[in-house]
Amino acid sequence: MNCVIGVDLGTSGTKTVLFSDDGTPIASKTIEYPLYQPKNGWAEQNPVDWWNATCCGMKSVIAQSGVSPKDIRGVGISGQMHGLVMLDKSGNVLRRSIIWCDQRTSGECEEITAKVGAGRLIELTANPALTGFTASKILWVRNHEPEIYEKCAHILLPKDYVRYMLTGEFATEMSDASGMQLLDVPNRCWSDEVLSKLSIEKSLLAKVYESPEITGKITAHASELCGVPSGTPVVGGAGDNAAAAVGTGTVQDGIAFTTLGTSGVVFAHTDKLSIDPKGRVHTFCCAVPGAWHVMGVTQAAGLSLKWFRDNFCDSEIAAAKGMKKEPYYLMDKQAETIPIGAEHLLYLPYLMGERTPHLDPNCRGAFIGLSAIHTRQHLLRAVMEGVVFSQRDSVEVLREMGIKINDMLACGGGGTSRLWRQMLSDVYGCPVKTVASKEGPALGVAILALVGTGAYKSVQEACKEIIKTNPAQNPIAENSMEYEKYYKMYASLYPALKESYEKLAQI
């Protein structure tokens, strides 16, 4: 039986899944590792932990499955984006990786903007300078740890360090490279202009491939450590969101997905390059060769509901434990008893500042319209609706950019809520589905491995055969009309409060 391995290198752990050629998961193993925070706002991980987790995961899924290693036709790797891995000329790690959520580089972002120009930076890299991206991390090391920067011979992203350890090749691919702020996203190559203006040597960077392309093969040494036969192809893979797109079938125009995790993501595929000149959403190369994706991010989607649960839902937590259900199940039931609009109560989900469409670290959460009539259940309903309105903000930016959305998939923990999915459908005005498989990014890169090794002719063909969806929830016309009134009011609140947020932050 032919099979492939999908490796999903996340922040909390690495998940390795062995799939059959038709995308059916055969065996899975997740191995966790630590996050280091030496200072407030800093976040680092040890790349060797990722490598060890990958090796142990591969050995485990092979042992669990009983599959002959020689039947493994290829490997795909998904990874947390933006992390900085620095190696010396011998391939040794020089320092712990500064990962995506690290916030130390605000000064370097200002430096990048000044050197490249705000408008030109968006034209070339499709995004404004952000602390999460890799370029600012490179400059931070150069500015603060010059002795380490002097020794640096290779710069890699997290999953690409694992690729190097597997194959001995210094390689990356378009989707993950897009998040470094060094790639010419429209032309799908390293930007000589950005590199020159930032004085970063191109020789430090890896060769860039399209996601399904074979980037190298398992070495004999790596084979001894991971159990996958030497010579097994390793394809480009993808950054985590791009991999999730393939794993949900979001690989052609008109399809998008909404992830309601801690943060909220609205992600849409586009065959035609589209960049927001205001930098409200991210445009990256996607895992489909020659195509892109556009992504809006809100900071506190599921986090808003978790905040409400942890502070106001002790009785639901206790009752759910006795029922052997999640507290969110009971919270959904309570929110369903409250009408649309929560009787004129709105919630702004800016608990952690905001990114899309308001790039504003000072804005904060708020309930608007609170009166004596409102109960805890009204607040709960308002929180759920406010999160959906924040996702609609991202959808509106995408529509403004000419990106069509005909079908929407719901992902993440919040996507399991039937009530939240119906809200999304009603507020977006389009059907909302879920995907039958729960493997997400691991399945996405397994599909890329199947394409790269010739099992399928294209990513689209593979997804058509492999990805199965559950029946859609369709918008209810009268609900959509009612939500529209409240969304328009919601959209007017941030501009009215912006100055107040700024003044409050200065007190």
WOTABEL-V401262 format. One record per residue. N is the residue number from 0. SS is DSSP state (a for helix, b for strand, c for the rest). PSI is psi in degrees with one decimal (999 if undefined). Layout:
n=N ss=SS psi=PSI
n=N ss=SS psi=PSI
This chain:
n=0 ss=c psi=120.8
n=1 ss=c psi=144.4
n=2 ss=b psi=169.6
n=3 ss=b psi=159.7
n=4 ss=b psi=132.1
n=5 ss=b psi=124.7
n=6 ss=b psi=124.0
n=7 ss=b psi=100.6
n=8 ss=b psi=99.3
n=9 ss=c psi=-174.0
n=10 ss=c psi=-38.9
n=11 ss=c psi=-24.9
n=12 ss=b psi=172.1
n=13 ss=b psi=126.7
n=14 ss=b psi=124.8
n=15 ss=b psi=128.3
n=16 ss=b psi=133.7
n=17 ss=b psi=125.0
n=18 ss=b psi=148.1
n=19 ss=b psi=171.4
n=20 ss=c psi=-21.3
n=21 ss=c psi=10.8
n=22 ss=c psi=6.7
n=23 ss=c psi=126.5
n=24 ss=b psi=133.7
n=25 ss=b psi=-42.2
n=26 ss=b psi=150.3
n=27 ss=b psi=146.7
n=28 ss=b psi=129.6
n=29 ss=b psi=131.2
n=30 ss=b psi=124.6
n=31 ss=b psi=163.5
n=32 ss=c psi=165.8
n=33 ss=c psi=158.6
n=34 ss=c psi=130.9
n=35 ss=b psi=133.1
n=36 ss=c psi=77.7
n=37 ss=c psi=-22.5
n=38 ss=c psi=162.3
n=39 ss=c psi=127.2
n=40 ss=c psi=-6.1
n=41 ss=c psi=152.6
n=42 ss=c psi=122.4
n=43 ss=b psi=154.7
n=44 ss=b psi=158.6
n=45 ss=c psi=116.1
n=46 ss=a psi=-29.6
n=47 ss=a psi=-31.6
n=48 ss=a psi=-39.4
n=49 ss=a psi=-42.8
n=50 ss=a psi=-45.9
n=51 ss=a psi=-40.3
n=52 ss=a psi=-37.4
n=53 ss=a psi=-47.0
n=54 ss=a psi=-47.7
n=55 ss=a psi=-37.7
n=56 ss=a psi=-44.1
n=57 ss=a psi=-46.5
n=58 ss=a psi=-40.0
n=59 ss=a psi=-46.8
n=60 ss=a psi=-31.6
n=61 ss=a psi=-43.6
n=62 ss=a psi=-42.4
n=63 ss=a psi=-40.7
n=64 ss=a psi=-29.5
n=65 ss=c psi=6.1
n=66 ss=c psi=141.4
n=67 ss=c psi=129.0
n=68 ss=a psi=-30.4
n=69 ss=a psi=-13.1
n=70 ss=a psi=-2.1
n=71 ss=b psi=113.4
n=72 ss=b psi=-19.8
n=73 ss=b psi=169.3
n=74 ss=b psi=137.8
n=75 ss=b psi=145.3
n=76 ss=b psi=127.8
n=77 ss=b psi=151.8
n=78 ss=b psi=153.7
n=79 ss=c psi=136.3
n=80 ss=c psi=165.2
n=81 ss=c psi=-12.7
n=82 ss=c psi=145.6
n=83 ss=b psi=118.2
n=84 ss=b psi=124.2
n=85 ss=b psi=127.9
n=86 ss=b psi=150.5
n=87 ss=c psi=-176.3
n=88 ss=c psi=-16.2
n=89 ss=c psi=0.1
n=90 ss=c psi=14.6
n=91 ss=c psi=144.5
n=92 ss=b psi=129.2
n=93 ss=c psi=-29.9
n=94 ss=c psi=165.6
n=95 ss=c psi=149.0
n=96 ss=b psi=131.7
n=97 ss=b psi=115.7
n=98 ss=c psi=-179.5
n=99 ss=c psi=-36.6
n=100 ss=c psi=4.1
n=101 ss=c psi=137.4
n=102 ss=c psi=20.8
n=103 ss=c psi=-8.1
n=104 ss=c psi=27.9
n=105 ss=a psi=-38.3
n=106 ss=a psi=-38.7
n=107 ss=a psi=-32.4
n=108 ss=a psi=-39.7
n=109 ss=a psi=-39.1
n=110 ss=a psi=-44.7
n=111 ss=a psi=-46.1
n=112 ss=a psi=-40.1
n=113 ss=a psi=-39.5
n=114 ss=a psi=-36.5
n=115 ss=a psi=-32.8
n=116 ss=c psi=132.5
n=117 ss=a psi=-48.7
n=118 ss=a psi=-42.9
n=119 ss=a psi=-35.7
n=120 ss=a psi=-42.2
n=121 ss=a psi=-38.6
n=122 ss=a psi=-40.2
n=123 ss=a psi=-47.7
n=124 ss=a psi=-4.5
n=125 ss=c psi=10.5
n=126 ss=c psi=151.6
n=127 ss=c psi=166.6
n=128 ss=c psi=125.8
n=129 ss=c psi=148.0
n=130 ss=c psi=-26.8
n=131 ss=c psi=-25.0
n=132 ss=c psi=163.2
n=133 ss=a psi=-36.3
n=134 ss=a psi=-44.0
n=135 ss=a psi=-30.3
n=136 ss=a psi=-40.1
n=137 ss=a psi=-46.0
n=138 ss=a psi=-34.6
n=139 ss=a psi=-44.9
n=140 ss=a psi=-42.6
n=141 ss=a psi=-38.4
n=142 ss=a psi=-33.2
n=143 ss=a psi=-20.0
n=144 ss=c psi=60.2
n=145 ss=a psi=-29.4
n=146 ss=a psi=-32.4
n=147 ss=a psi=-42.9
n=148 ss=a psi=-37.9
n=149 ss=a psi=-30.8
n=150 ss=a psi=-10.9
n=151 ss=c psi=126.9
n=152 ss=c psi=-19.5
n=153 ss=b psi=135.6
n=154 ss=b psi=124.5
n=155 ss=b psi=162.0
n=156 ss=c psi=163.4
n=157 ss=a psi=-53.7
n=158 ss=a psi=-27.8
n=159 ss=a psi=-21.6
n=160 ss=a psi=-42.6
n=161 ss=a psi=-40.0
n=162 ss=a psi=-44.9
n=163 ss=a psi=-43.1
n=164 ss=a psi=-29.7
n=165 ss=a psi=-38.3
n=166 ss=a psi=-17.7
n=167 ss=c psi=5.5
n=168 ss=c psi=140.2
n=169 ss=c psi=99.9
n=170 ss=b psi=152.9
n=171 ss=b psi=-173.7
n=172 ss=b psi=169.8
n=173 ss=a psi=-42.7
n=174 ss=a psi=-45.0
n=175 ss=a psi=-39.9
n=176 ss=a psi=-28.8
n=177 ss=a psi=-27.0
n=178 ss=a psi=6.8
n=179 ss=a psi=-17.6
n=180 ss=c psi=26.3
n=181 ss=c psi=-6.4
n=182 ss=b psi=137.7
n=183 ss=b psi=94.2
n=184 ss=c psi=-41.0
n=185 ss=c psi=-37.3
n=186 ss=c psi=0.3
n=187 ss=c psi=50.9
n=188 ss=b psi=164.0
n=189 ss=b psi=140.9
n=190 ss=c psi=107.9
n=191 ss=a psi=-34.8
n=192 ss=a psi=-47.8
n=193 ss=a psi=-44.7
n=194 ss=a psi=-41.7
n=195 ss=a psi=-45.9
n=196 ss=a psi=-27.9
n=197 ss=a psi=-0.8
n=198 ss=c psi=45.8
n=199 ss=c psi=124.8
n=200 ss=c psi=129.0
n=201 ss=a psi=-28.0
n=202 ss=a psi=-17.7
n=203 ss=a psi=-22.0
n=204 ss=b psi=154.4
n=205 ss=c psi=162.5
n=206 ss=b psi=140.0
n=207 ss=b psi=129.7
n=208 ss=b psi=165.1
n=209 ss=c psi=154.7
n=210 ss=c psi=-38.0
n=211 ss=c psi=-5.0
n=212 ss=c psi=147.3
n=213 ss=b psi=125.2
n=214 ss=b psi=-11.3
n=215 ss=b psi=-179.4
n=216 ss=b psi=151.2
n=217 ss=c psi=129.0
n=218 ss=c psi=164.9
n=219 ss=a psi=-40.5
n=220 ss=a psi=-46.0
n=221 ss=a psi=-36.2
n=222 ss=a psi=-40.2
n=223 ss=a psi=-32.8
n=224 ss=a psi=-33.4
n=225 ss=a psi=-14.7
n=226 ss=c psi=-4.6
n=227 ss=c psi=134.2
n=228 ss=c psi=143.9
n=229 ss=c psi=145.2
n=230 ss=c psi=-8.0
n=231 ss=c psi=128.5
n=232 ss=b psi=144.3
n=233 ss=b psi=120.5
n=234 ss=b psi=173.1
n=235 ss=c psi=-40.8
n=236 ss=c psi=-151.9
n=237 ss=b psi=159.0
n=238 ss=b psi=161.8
n=239 ss=a psi=-45.1
n=240 ss=a psi=-38.7
n=241 ss=a psi=-37.0
n=242 ss=a psi=-40.5
n=243 ss=a psi=-34.7
n=244 ss=a psi=-44.8
n=245 ss=a psi=-39.9
n=246 ss=a psi=-13.0
n=247 ss=a psi=0.5
n=248 ss=c psi=17.7
n=249 ss=c psi=74.3
n=250 ss=c psi=15.3
n=251 ss=c psi=160.8
n=252 ss=c psi=143.4
n=253 ss=b psi=-12.1
n=254 ss=b psi=138.6
n=255 ss=b psi=167.1
n=256 ss=b psi=151.8
n=257 ss=b psi=123.5
n=258 ss=b psi=120.8
n=259 ss=b psi=79.1
n=260 ss=c psi=-149.5
n=261 ss=c psi=-49.5
n=262 ss=c psi=175.6
n=263 ss=b psi=137.4
n=264 ss=b psi=131.3
n=265 ss=b psi=120.2
n=266 ss=b psi=123.7
n=267 ss=b psi=138.7
n=268 ss=b psi=145.9
n=269 ss=b psi=129.4
n=270 ss=c psi=-16.3
n=271 ss=c psi=127.0
n=272 ss=c psi=130.2
n=273 ss=c psi=123.4
n=274 ss=c psi=131.4
n=275 ss=c psi=114.6
n=276 ss=c psi=-17.6
n=277 ss=c psi=-6.8
n=278 ss=c psi=24.1
n=279 ss=c psi=-26.4
n=280 ss=c psi=161.6
n=281 ss=b psi=133.6
n=282 ss=b psi=124.9
n=283 ss=b psi=155.9
n=284 ss=b psi=141.3
n=285 ss=c psi=-178.2
n=286 ss=c psi=-8.8
n=287 ss=c psi=119.8
n=288 ss=c psi=132.5
n=289 ss=c psi=7.8
n=290 ss=c psi=172.8
n=291 ss=b psi=169.6
n=292 ss=b psi=152.9
n=293 ss=b psi=136.3
n=294 ss=b psi=125.6
n=295 ss=b psi=140.9
n=296 ss=b psi=127.8
n=297 ss=b psi=144.5
n=298 ss=c psi=-34.0
n=299 ss=c psi=71.8
n=300 ss=c psi=-85.3
n=301 ss=a psi=-27.2
n=302 ss=a psi=-35.9
n=303 ss=a psi=-44.0
n=304 ss=a psi=-37.2
n=305 ss=a psi=-41.6
n=306 ss=a psi=-45.0
n=307 ss=a psi=-44.1
n=308 ss=a psi=-48.5
n=309 ss=a psi=-26.5
n=310 ss=a psi=-20.9
n=311 ss=a psi=2.6
n=312 ss=c psi=40.5
n=313 ss=a psi=-39.4
n=314 ss=a psi=-38.7
n=315 ss=a psi=-38.8
n=316 ss=a psi=-44.6
n=317 ss=a psi=-44.5
n=318 ss=a psi=-40.4
n=319 ss=a psi=-35.9
n=320 ss=a psi=-42.0
n=321 ss=a psi=-30.7
n=322 ss=a psi=-5.8
n=323 ss=c psi=42.5
n=324 ss=c psi=167.2
n=325 ss=c psi=144.1
n=326 ss=a psi=-31.1
n=327 ss=a psi=-27.6
n=328 ss=a psi=-46.6
n=329 ss=a psi=-35.6
n=330 ss=a psi=-39.4
n=331 ss=a psi=-45.2
n=332 ss=a psi=-39.0
n=333 ss=a psi=-41.4
n=334 ss=a psi=-31.6
n=335 ss=c psi=-22.0
n=336 ss=c psi=-8.5
n=337 ss=c psi=137.3
n=338 ss=c psi=161.9
n=339 ss=c psi=134.5
n=340 ss=c psi=-3.7
n=341 ss=c psi=39.8
n=342 ss=c psi=57.6
n=343 ss=c psi=41.8
n=344 ss=c psi=126.3
n=345 ss=b psi=149.8
n=346 ss=b psi=132.2
n=347 ss=b psi=117.5
n=348 ss=c psi=47.2
n=349 ss=c psi=46.9
n=350 ss=c psi=-28.9
n=351 ss=c psi=35.1
n=352 ss=c psi=-167.4
n=353 ss=b psi=156.5
n=354 ss=c psi=-58.8
n=355 ss=c psi=130.0
n=356 ss=c psi=3.6
n=357 ss=c psi=99.7
n=358 ss=c psi=82.9
n=359 ss=b psi=106.7
n=360 ss=c psi=-12.7
n=361 ss=c psi=-20.5
n=362 ss=c psi=151.3
n=363 ss=c psi=164.9
n=364 ss=c psi=155.9
n=365 ss=b psi=144.8
n=366 ss=b psi=131.0
n=367 ss=b psi=127.6
n=368 ss=c psi=12.2
n=369 ss=c psi=131.4
n=370 ss=c psi=175.7
n=371 ss=c psi=-17.5
n=372 ss=c psi=-20.3
n=373 ss=c psi=139.3
n=374 ss=c psi=178.1
n=375 ss=a psi=-35.1
n=376 ss=a psi=-33.9
n=377 ss=a psi=-42.7
n=378 ss=a psi=-39.7
n=379 ss=a psi=-47.6
n=380 ss=a psi=-41.8
n=381 ss=a psi=-38.4
n=382 ss=a psi=-47.3
n=383 ss=a psi=-41.8
n=384 ss=a psi=-39.0
n=385 ss=a psi=-38.3
n=386 ss=a psi=-42.5
n=387 ss=a psi=-40.0
n=388 ss=a psi=-36.0
n=389 ss=a psi=-34.1
n=390 ss=a psi=-35.3
n=391 ss=a psi=-35.0
n=392 ss=a psi=-44.2
n=393 ss=a psi=-43.0
n=394 ss=a psi=-39.5
n=395 ss=a psi=-38.0
n=396 ss=a psi=-43.5
n=397 ss=a psi=-43.1
n=398 ss=a psi=-38.1
n=399 ss=a psi=-31.2
n=400 ss=c psi=1.3
n=401 ss=c psi=14.2
n=402 ss=c psi=121.1
n=403 ss=c psi=140.9
n=404 ss=b psi=108.5
n=405 ss=b psi=-33.5
n=406 ss=b psi=139.1
n=407 ss=b psi=132.8
n=408 ss=b psi=143.3
n=409 ss=b psi=129.9
n=410 ss=b psi=175.7
n=411 ss=c psi=176.0
n=412 ss=a psi=-41.0
n=413 ss=a psi=-25.3
n=414 ss=a psi=-13.2
n=415 ss=a psi=-12.0
n=416 ss=c psi=117.9
n=417 ss=a psi=-36.7
n=418 ss=a psi=-46.1
n=419 ss=a psi=-37.9
n=420 ss=a psi=-39.1
n=421 ss=a psi=-37.6
n=422 ss=a psi=-45.7
n=423 ss=a psi=-46.4
n=424 ss=a psi=-44.6
n=425 ss=a psi=-40.1
n=426 ss=a psi=-37.0
n=427 ss=a psi=-31.0
n=428 ss=c psi=33.6
n=429 ss=c psi=161.3
n=430 ss=b psi=147.7
n=431 ss=b psi=126.6
n=432 ss=b psi=168.4
n=433 ss=c psi=157.9
n=434 ss=b psi=140.4
n=435 ss=c psi=-41.6
n=436 ss=c psi=143.5
n=437 ss=c psi=10.4
n=438 ss=c psi=-16.2
n=439 ss=c psi=-120.7
n=440 ss=a psi=-37.2
n=441 ss=a psi=-41.6
n=442 ss=a psi=-39.1
n=443 ss=a psi=-46.9
n=444 ss=a psi=-24.4
n=445 ss=a psi=-40.2
n=446 ss=a psi=-41.2
n=447 ss=a psi=-37.1
n=448 ss=a psi=-37.3
n=449 ss=a psi=-40.3
n=450 ss=a psi=-45.7
n=451 ss=a psi=-27.9
n=452 ss=c psi=9.5
n=453 ss=c psi=5.8
n=454 ss=c psi=-30.2
n=455 ss=c psi=153.1
n=456 ss=c psi=-27.4
n=457 ss=c psi=163.9
n=458 ss=a psi=-40.9
n=459 ss=a psi=-42.9
n=460 ss=a psi=-43.5
n=461 ss=a psi=-44.2
n=462 ss=a psi=-38.5
n=463 ss=a psi=-37.2
n=464 ss=a psi=-33.8
n=465 ss=a psi=-41.5
n=466 ss=c psi=126.5
n=467 ss=c psi=138.3
n=468 ss=b psi=154.1
n=469 ss=c psi=162.6
n=470 ss=c psi=142.3
n=471 ss=c psi=151.3
n=472 ss=b psi=123.6
n=473 ss=c psi=152.2
n=474 ss=c psi=141.5
n=475 ss=c psi=118.5
n=476 ss=a psi=-46.7
n=477 ss=a psi=-32.8
n=478 ss=a psi=-44.0
n=479 ss=a psi=-41.0
n=480 ss=a psi=-40.1
n=481 ss=a psi=-43.7
n=482 ss=a psi=-34.1
n=483 ss=a psi=-37.7
n=484 ss=a psi=-44.6
n=485 ss=a psi=-34.0
n=486 ss=a psi=-40.9
n=487 ss=a psi=-39.3
n=488 ss=a psi=-42.6
n=489 ss=a psi=-46.4
n=490 ss=a psi=-21.9
n=491 ss=a psi=-11.3
n=492 ss=a psi=-42.8
n=493 ss=a psi=-48.6
n=494 ss=a psi=-34.4
n=495 ss=a psi=-26.0
n=496 ss=a psi=-8.7
n=497 ss=a psi=-48.0
n=498 ss=a psi=-36.6
n=499 ss=a psi=-39.3
n=500 ss=a psi=-44.3
n=501 ss=a psi=-44.3
n=502 ss=a psi=-39.4
n=503 ss=a psi=-38.9
n=504 ss=a psi=-23.0
n=505 ss=a psi=-10.3
n=506 ss=c psi=999
